[in-house]
Every structure is written in C-alpha cells, then in structure tokens.
Amino acid sequence: MIRFVKGFGQFWYDFVLGDDWKIAAAVVIALGVTLALLLSDALSTTAATVFGGAALVVAFVASMVIDVRRSS
C-alpha cells in the first residue's frame, strides 16, 4: 500500500512539475489571479478568462526565453 501511495505521489509530482517548475508556478499564479478577479467582480467573466489565458501564454513565453538565454 505504501508503494502505491508513493508511486501515486511521484506520478503527480512529475506530471504537474515536469521538467520546469517555473511553468507550474506561473500556471498556479495565473489561475489564482484570474480567480481573484472573478470573485471580486473587477472584470466580467469573459474579460477575466481572456486575461487568464493571456497570462498563461506570457508566462510560458517568458519561461522559454529565460531557458533559451541560459542555454546559449
């Protein structure tokens, strides 16, 4: 049973974090900010959704730029 729990935890750790923890952190932050915007009614649902999607794309591109600069 312990091996199952350990394997299950290891799978989710590898699945969520993968090779780049920066992308996982950016996803959590972007989703948190989007949720905060939705709950505070600062933006409409559509605007908050578009903001959340754009934040994810920007975070991914920033992470890739950082990694490419570091490797060259």
Backbone as XML, in Angstrom:
<?xml version="1.0"?>
<chain id="A" units="angstrom">
  <residue number="1" name="MET">
    <atom name="N" x="0.822" y="-1.201" z="0.000"/>
    <atom name="CA" x="0.000" y="0.000" z="0.000"/>
    <atom name="C" x="0.863" y="1.262" z="0.000"/>
  </residue>
  <residue number="2" name="ILE">
    <atom name="N" x="1.958" y="1.247" z="0.773"/>
    <atom name="CA" x="2.843" y="2.410" z="0.824"/>
    <atom name="C" x="3.485" y="2.649" z="-0.532"/>
  </residue>
  <residue number="3" name="ARG">
    <atom name="N" x="3.860" y="1.559" z="-1.238"/>
    <atom name="CA" x="4.451" y="1.727" z="-2.572"/>
    <atom name="C" x="3.462" y="2.377" z="-3.528"/>
  </residue>
  <residue number="4" name="PHE">
    <atom name="N" x="2.189" y="2.010" z="-3.406"/>
    <atom name="CA" x="1.165" y="2.603" z="-4.258"/>
    <atom name="C" x="1.042" y="4.098" z="-3.992"/>
  </residue>
  <residue number="5" name="VAL">
    <atom name="N" x="0.967" y="4.475" z="-2.726"/>
    <atom name="CA" x="0.842" y="5.891" z="-2.360"/>
    <atom name="C" x="2.076" y="6.664" z="-2.824"/>
  </residue>
  <residue number="6" name="LYS">
    <atom name="N" x="3.255" y="6.092" z="-2.613"/>
    <atom name="CA" x="4.487" y="6.755" z="-3.045"/>
    <atom name="C" x="4.523" y="6.896" z="-4.568"/>
  </residue>
  <residue number="7" name="GLY">
    <atom name="N" x="4.158" y="5.839" z="-5.282"/>
    <atom name="CA" x="4.118" y="5.898" z="-6.747"/>
    <atom name="C" x="3.097" y="6.896" z="-7.255"/>
  </residue>
  <residue number="8" name="PHE">
    <atom name="N" x="1.944" y="6.935" z="-6.595"/>
    <atom name="CA" x="0.897" y="7.881" z="-6.976"/>
    <atom name="C" x="1.382" y="9.318" z="-6.793"/>
  </residue>
  <residue number="9" name="GLY">
    <atom name="N" x="2.011" y="9.584" z="-5.640"/>
    <atom name="CA" x="2.545" y="10.924" z="-5.386"/>
    <atom name="C" x="3.642" y="11.301" z="-6.365"/>
  </residue>
  <residue number="10" name="GLN">
    <atom name="N" x="4.521" y="10.349" z="-6.679"/>
    <atom name="CA" x="5.610" y="10.604" z="-7.625"/>
    <atom name="C" x="5.070" y="10.907" z="-9.022"/>
  </residue>
  <residue number="11" name="PHE">
    <atom name="N" x="4.027" y="10.171" z="-9.434"/>
    <atom name="CA" x="3.409" y="10.425" z="-10.735"/>
    <atom name="C" x="2.878" y="11.853" z="-10.813"/>
  </residue>
  <residue number="12" name="TRP">
    <atom name="N" x="2.130" y="12.281" z="-9.801"/>
    <atom name="CA" x="1.547" y="13.617" z="-9.844"/>
    <atom name="C" x="2.609" y="14.706" z="-9.746"/>
  </residue>
  <residue number="13" name="TYR">
    <atom name="N" x="3.664" y="14.463" z="-8.985"/>
    <atom name="CA" x="4.765" y="15.420" z="-8.903"/>
    <atom name="C" x="5.405" y="15.590" z="-10.278"/>
  </residue>
  <residue number="14" name="ASP">
    <atom name="N" x="5.703" y="14.467" z="-10.947"/>
    <atom name="CA" x="6.304" y="14.530" z="-12.275"/>
    <atom name="C" x="5.342" y="15.126" z="-13.295"/>
  </residue>
  <residue number="15" name="PHE">
    <atom name="N" x="4.049" y="14.815" z="-13.164"/>
    <atom name="CA" x="3.066" y="15.305" z="-14.129"/>
    <atom name="C" x="2.870" y="16.807" z="-14.011"/>
  </residue>
  <residue number="16" name="VAL">
    <atom name="N" x="2.763" y="17.292" z="-12.783"/>
    <atom name="CA" x="2.491" y="18.720" z="-12.579"/>
    <atom name="C" x="3.754" y="19.547" z="-12.783"/>
  </residue>
  <residue number="17" name="LEU">
    <atom name="N" x="4.844" y="19.176" z="-12.165"/>
    <atom name="CA" x="6.065" y="19.972" z="-12.259"/>
    <atom name="C" x="6.869" y="19.651" z="-13.508"/>
  </residue>
  <residue number="18" name="GLY">
    <atom name="N" x="6.915" y="18.411" z="-13.883"/>
    <atom name="CA" x="7.648" y="18.033" z="-15.086"/>
    <atom name="C" x="9.092" y="18.466" z="-15.014"/>
  </residue>
  <residue number="19" name="ASP">
    <atom name="N" x="9.577" y="19.032" z="-16.092"/>
    <atom name="CA" x="10.963" y="19.461" z="-16.164"/>
    <atom name="C" x="11.162" y="20.906" z="-15.741"/>
  </residue>
  <residue number="20" name="ASP">
    <atom name="N" x="10.089" y="21.689" z="-15.712"/>
    <atom name="CA" x="10.247" y="23.123" z="-15.471"/>
    <atom name="C" x="9.256" y="23.602" z="-14.415"/>
  </residue>
  <residue number="21" name="TRP">
    <atom name="N" x="9.756" y="23.852" z="-13.225"/>
    <atom name="CA" x="8.894" y="24.292" z="-12.128"/>
    <atom name="C" x="8.352" y="25.700" z="-12.359"/>
  </residue>
  <residue number="22" name="LYS">
    <atom name="N" x="9.051" y="26.486" z="-13.197"/>
    <atom name="CA" x="8.617" y="27.871" z="-13.428"/>
    <atom name="C" x="7.262" y="27.913" z="-14.131"/>
  </residue>
  <residue number="23" name="ILE">
    <atom name="N" x="7.040" y="27.005" z="-15.063"/>
    <atom name="CA" x="5.755" y="26.981" z="-15.763"/>
    <atom name="C" x="4.642" y="26.562" z="-14.812"/>
  </residue>
  <residue number="24" name="ALA">
    <atom name="N" x="4.908" y="25.559" z="-13.972"/>
    <atom name="CA" x="3.892" y="25.121" z="-12.995"/>
    <atom name="C" x="3.545" y="26.254" z="-12.040"/>
  </residue>
  <residue number="25" name="ALA">
    <atom name="N" x="4.543" y="26.980" z="-11.581"/>
    <atom name="CA" x="4.288" y="28.099" z="-10.671"/>
    <atom name="C" x="3.510" y="29.202" z="-11.384"/>
  </residue>
  <residue number="26" name="ALA">
    <atom name="N" x="3.846" y="29.475" z="-12.630"/>
    <atom name="CA" x="3.141" y="30.515" z="-13.389"/>
    <atom name="C" x="1.683" y="30.141" z="-13.601"/>
  </residue>
  <residue number="27" name="VAL">
    <atom name="N" x="1.403" y="28.875" z="-13.841"/>
    <atom name="CA" x="0.018" y="28.431" z="-14.013"/>
    <atom name="C" x="-0.766" y="28.642" z="-12.724"/>
  </residue>
  <residue number="28" name="VAL">
    <atom name="N" x="-0.198" y="28.264" z="-11.600"/>
    <atom name="CA" x="-0.884" y="28.435" z="-10.314"/>
    <atom name="C" x="-1.131" y="29.918" z="-10.033"/>
  </residue>
  <residue number="29" name="ILE">
    <atom name="N" x="-0.133" y="30.757" z="-10.289"/>
    <atom name="CA" x="-0.288" y="32.196" z="-10.047"/>
    <atom name="C" x="-1.338" y="32.797" z="-10.980"/>
  </residue>
  <residue number="30" name="ALA">
    <atom name="N" x="-1.285" y="32.451" z="-12.269"/>
    <atom name="CA" x="-2.250" y="32.992" z="-13.230"/>
    <atom name="C" x="-3.671" y="32.555" z="-12.886"/>
  </residue>
  <residue number="31" name="LEU">
    <atom name="N" x="-3.843" y="31.297" z="-12.496"/>
    <atom name="CA" x="-5.174" y="30.832" z="-12.114"/>
    <atom name="C" x="-5.655" y="31.521" z="-10.839"/>
  </residue>
  <residue number="32" name="GLY">
    <atom name="N" x="-4.746" y="31.745" z="-9.906"/>
    <atom name="CA" x="-5.118" y="32.440" z="-8.678"/>
    <atom name="C" x="-5.544" y="33.875" z="-8.928"/>
  </residue>
  <residue number="33" name="VAL">
    <atom name="N" x="-4.794" y="34.571" z="-9.772"/>
    <atom name="CA" x="-5.150" y="35.959" z="-10.098"/>
    <atom name="C" x="-6.475" y="36.004" z="-10.850"/>
  </residue>
  <residue number="34" name="THR">
    <atom name="N" x="-6.670" y="35.068" z="-11.775"/>
    <atom name="CA" x="-7.924" y="35.024" z="-12.522"/>
    <atom name="C" x="-9.101" y="34.743" z="-11.592"/>
  </residue>
  <residue number="35" name="LEU">
    <atom name="N" x="-8.921" y="33.825" z="-10.655"/>
    <atom name="CA" x="-9.979" y="33.532" z="-9.684"/>
    <atom name="C" x="-10.281" y="34.759" z="-8.822"/>
  </residue>
  <residue number="36" name="ALA">
    <atom name="N" x="-9.229" y="35.454" z="-8.403"/>
    <atom name="CA" x="-9.434" y="36.662" z="-7.592"/>
    <atom name="C" x="-10.199" y="37.723" z="-8.384"/>
  </residue>
  <residue number="37" name="LEU">
    <atom name="N" x="-9.882" y="37.870" z="-9.647"/>
    <atom name="CA" x="-10.605" y="38.835" z="-10.484"/>
    <atom name="C" x="-12.070" y="38.446" z="-10.638"/>
  </residue>
  <residue number="38" name="LEU">
    <atom name="N" x="-12.319" y="37.152" z="-10.799"/>
    <atom name="CA" x="-13.698" y="36.692" z="-10.948"/>
    <atom name="C" x="-14.496" y="36.877" z="-9.661"/>
  </residue>
  <residue number="39" name="LEU">
    <atom name="N" x="-13.889" y="36.550" z="-8.532"/>
    <atom name="CA" x="-14.606" y="36.649" z="-7.262"/>
    <atom name="C" x="-14.839" y="38.093" z="-6.824"/>
  </residue>
  <residue number="40" name="SER">
    <atom name="N" x="-13.950" y="38.995" z="-7.224"/>
    <atom name="CA" x="-14.108" y="40.397" z="-6.827"/>
    <atom name="C" x="-14.971" y="41.186" z="-7.802"/>
  </residue>
  <residue number="41" name="ASP">
    <atom name="N" x="-15.382" y="40.565" z="-8.876"/>
    <atom name="CA" x="-16.174" y="41.237" z="-9.923"/>
    <atom name="C" x="-15.459" y="42.452" z="-10.486"/>
  </residue>
  <residue number="42" name="ALA">
    <atom name="N" x="-14.122" y="42.428" z="-10.487"/>
    <atom name="CA" x="-13.347" y="43.533" z="-11.056"/>
    <atom name="C" x="-13.471" y="43.545" z="-12.574"/>
  </residue>
  <residue number="43" name="LEU">
    <atom name="N" x="-13.597" y="42.368" z="-13.162"/>
    <atom name="CA" x="-13.766" y="42.235" z="-14.611"/>
    <atom name="C" x="-14.948" y="41.322" z="-14.889"/>
  </residue>
  <residue number="44" name="SER">
    <atom name="N" x="-15.467" y="41.419" z="-16.089"/>
    <atom name="CA" x="-16.521" y="40.490" z="-16.474"/>
    <atom name="C" x="-15.915" y="39.086" z="-16.611"/>
  </residue>
  <residue number="45" name="THR">
    <atom name="N" x="-16.758" y="38.109" z="-16.678"/>
    <atom name="CA" x="-16.293" y="36.721" z="-16.800"/>
    <atom name="C" x="-15.461" y="36.540" z="-18.059"/>
  </residue>
  <residue number="46" name="THR">
    <atom name="N" x="-15.910" y="37.111" z="-19.154"/>
    <atom name="CA" x="-15.182" y="36.981" z="-20.415"/>
    <atom name="C" x="-13.827" y="37.670" z="-20.338"/>
  </residue>
  <residue number="47" name="ALA">
    <atom name="N" x="-13.783" y="38.865" z="-19.802"/>
    <atom name="CA" x="-12.523" y="39.601" z="-19.699"/>
    <atom name="C" x="-11.541" y="38.883" z="-18.776"/>
  </residue>
  <residue number="48" name="ALA">
    <atom name="N" x="-12.027" y="38.340" z="-17.664"/>
    <atom name="CA" x="-11.150" y="37.618" z="-16.748"/>
    <atom name="C" x="-10.608" y="36.349" z="-17.397"/>
  </residue>
  <residue number="49" name="THR">
    <atom name="N" x="-11.436" y="35.665" z="-18.174"/>
    <atom name="CA" x="-10.993" y="34.459" z="-18.871"/>
    <atom name="C" x="-9.926" y="34.789" z="-19.902"/>
  </residue>
  <residue number="50" name="VAL">
    <atom name="N" x="-10.131" y="35.854" z="-20.657"/>
    <atom name="CA" x="-9.133" y="36.272" z="-21.648"/>
    <atom name="C" x="-7.843" y="36.687" z="-20.947"/>
  </residue>
  <residue number="51" name="PHE">
    <atom name="N" x="-7.965" y="37.408" z="-19.848"/>
    <atom name="CA" x="-6.784" y="37.795" z="-19.077"/>
    <atom name="C" x="-6.030" y="36.565" z="-18.588"/>
  </residue>
  <residue number="52" name="GLY">
    <atom name="N" x="-6.732" y="35.585" z="-18.061"/>
    <atom name="CA" x="-6.097" y="34.367" z="-17.574"/>
    <atom name="C" x="-5.363" y="33.616" z="-18.681"/>
  </residue>
  <residue number="53" name="GLY">
    <atom name="N" x="-5.981" y="33.507" z="-19.838"/>
    <atom name="CA" x="-5.331" y="32.848" z="-20.972"/>
    <atom name="C" x="-4.100" y="33.605" z="-21.441"/>
  </residue>
  <residue number="54" name="ALA">
    <atom name="N" x="-4.222" y="34.913" z="-21.509"/>
    <atom name="CA" x="-3.074" y="35.727" z="-21.924"/>
    <atom name="C" x="-1.945" y="35.643" z="-20.898"/>
  </residue>
  <residue number="55" name="ALA">
    <atom name="N" x="-2.284" y="35.610" z="-19.614"/>
    <atom name="CA" x="-1.260" y="35.495" z="-18.575"/>
    <atom name="C" x="-0.508" y="34.175" z="-18.697"/>
  </residue>
  <residue number="56" name="LEU">
    <atom name="N" x="-1.214" y="33.109" z="-19.011"/>
    <atom name="CA" x="-0.554" y="31.811" z="-19.199"/>
    <atom name="C" x="0.393" y="31.831" z="-20.393"/>
  </residue>
  <residue number="57" name="VAL">
    <atom name="N" x="-0.047" y="32.424" z="-21.492"/>
    <atom name="CA" x="0.806" y="32.490" z="-22.682"/>
    <atom name="C" x="2.052" y="33.328" z="-22.396"/>
  </residue>
  <residue number="58" name="VAL">
    <atom name="N" x="1.877" y="34.468" z="-21.748"/>
    <atom name="CA" x="3.015" y="35.331" z="-21.418"/>
    <atom name="C" x="3.988" y="34.610" z="-20.490"/>
  </residue>
  <residue number="59" name="ALA">
    <atom name="N" x="3.460" y="33.910" z="-19.505"/>
    <atom name="CA" x="4.323" y="33.178" z="-18.570"/>
    <atom name="C" x="5.102" y="32.081" z="-19.279"/>
  </residue>
  <residue number="60" name="PHE">
    <atom name="N" x="4.449" y="31.364" z="-20.179"/>
    <atom name="CA" x="5.131" y="30.307" z="-20.926"/>
    <atom name="C" x="6.232" y="30.884" z="-21.802"/>
  </residue>
  <residue number="61" name="VAL">
    <atom name="N" x="5.938" y="31.955" z="-22.510"/>
    <atom name="CA" x="6.941" y="32.581" z="-23.377"/>
    <atom name="C" x="8.105" y="33.109" z="-22.545"/>
  </residue>
  <residue number="62" name="ALA">
    <atom name="N" x="7.819" y="33.733" z="-21.420"/>
    <atom name="CA" x="8.892" y="34.242" z="-20.554"/>
    <atom name="C" x="9.774" y="33.103" z="-20.054"/>
  </residue>
  <residue number="63" name="SER">
    <atom name="N" x="9.161" y="31.998" z="-19.676"/>
    <atom name="CA" x="9.930" y="30.847" z="-19.216"/>
    <atom name="C" x="10.813" y="30.299" z="-20.330"/>
  </residue>
  <residue number="64" name="MET">
    <atom name="N" x="10.287" y="30.235" z="-21.524"/>
    <atom name="CA" x="11.080" y="29.734" z="-22.658"/>
    <atom name="C" x="12.231" y="30.680" z="-22.974"/>
  </residue>
  <residue number="65" name="VAL">
    <atom name="N" x="11.995" y="31.980" z="-22.933"/>
    <atom name="CA" x="13.055" y="32.952" z="-23.199"/>
    <atom name="C" x="14.167" y="32.819" z="-22.155"/>
  </residue>
  <residue number="66" name="ILE">
    <atom name="N" x="13.791" y="32.671" z="-20.897"/>
    <atom name="CA" x="14.786" y="32.505" z="-19.837"/>
    <atom name="C" x="15.614" y="31.250" z="-20.075"/>
  </residue>
  <residue number="67" name="ASP">
    <atom name="N" x="14.957" y="30.148" z="-20.412"/>
    <atom name="CA" x="15.668" y="28.893" z="-20.632"/>
    <atom name="C" x="16.554" y="28.929" z="-21.866"/>
  </residue>
  <residue number="68" name="VAL">
    <atom name="N" x="16.106" y="29.586" z="-22.932"/>
    <atom name="CA" x="16.901" y="29.656" z="-24.160"/>
    <atom name="C" x="18.115" y="30.545" z="-23.940"/>
  </residue>
  <residue number="69" name="ARG">
    <atom name="N" x="17.942" y="31.667" z="-23.248"/>
    <atom name="CA" x="19.078" y="32.543" z="-22.954"/>
    <atom name="C" x="20.114" y="31.843" z="-22.105"/>
  </residue>
  <residue number="70" name="ARG">
    <atom name="N" x="19.663" y="31.061" z="-21.132"/>
    <atom name="CA" x="20.567" y="30.361" z="-20.230"/>
    <atom name="C" x="21.363" y="29.288" z="-20.958"/>
  </residue>
  <residue number="71" name="SER">
    <atom name="N" x="20.780" y="28.643" z="-21.963"/>
    <atom name="CA" x="21.468" y="27.555" z="-22.651"/>
    <atom name="C" x="22.418" y="28.041" z="-23.745"/>
  </residue>
  <residue number="72" name="SER">
    <atom name="N" x="22.290" y="29.283" z="-24.178"/>
    <atom name="CA" x="23.175" y="29.760" z="-25.254"/>
    <atom name="C" x="24.373" y="30.513" z="-24.736"/>
  </residue>
</chain>
